[in-house]
Amino acid sequence: MIQPLRVVHRRAFVALALVLPAILLIGLGARRPRLGPSAHATDVQGTGNMLRESSTLWQKHSMQSRFYSEPDRPLDTYVVLSSAEELNEPDLLLYWATNSPQGNVLPGEAQLVSAFTTGKAFLLPLNQKRAGYLVLFSPAHQAVFDTARVETLP
């Protein structure tokens, strides 16, 4: 009685050894591409055209916000955020939303831009240079950390 069960288990483990790596490779191939080309703040600041600069966009914290566009890709808009003080919040994520967040709830149509790092250039998911909101969200606390209203960029 034990021998037939051992045969079944052996065959199941061999099948899993072949199927699981195939599933992993298919999953890696099916991932969504990144939003756009990655850029460093120094690359964007050195070669880009500054569209706007403000230190009063954010509601709760003092952050310098600079918006850039590349000469060869004028529809792409980058933002570089520099915080005056250290943000003591774990794993902040930067989102772009067309509607304002209500309380601590992230809007349903919000698009993830990237994990927040001060001084990094983020490519905004804008088709046209339309108005919207930059939202810093803390998944650890499931709360909106701060928001910035961005007017239509030139």
Sequence and secondary structure as in RCSB ss.txt:
>XXXX:A:sequence
MIQPLRVVHRRAFVALALVLPAILLIGLGARRPRLGPSAHATDVQGTGNMLRESSTLWQKHSMQSRFYSEPDRPL
DTYVVLSSAEELNEPDLLLYWATNSPQGNVLPGEAQLVSAFTTGKAFLLPLNQKRAGYLVLFSPAHQAVFDTARV
ETLP
>XXXX:A:secstr
 HHHHHHHHHHHHHHHHHHHHHHHHHHHHTS   SS    HHHHHHHSEEEEEESS BSSS EEEEEEE SS TT
 EEEEEEESS    TT EEEEESS  BTTB  TT EEEEE  TT EEEE  SSS  EEEEEEETTTTEEEEEEEE
    
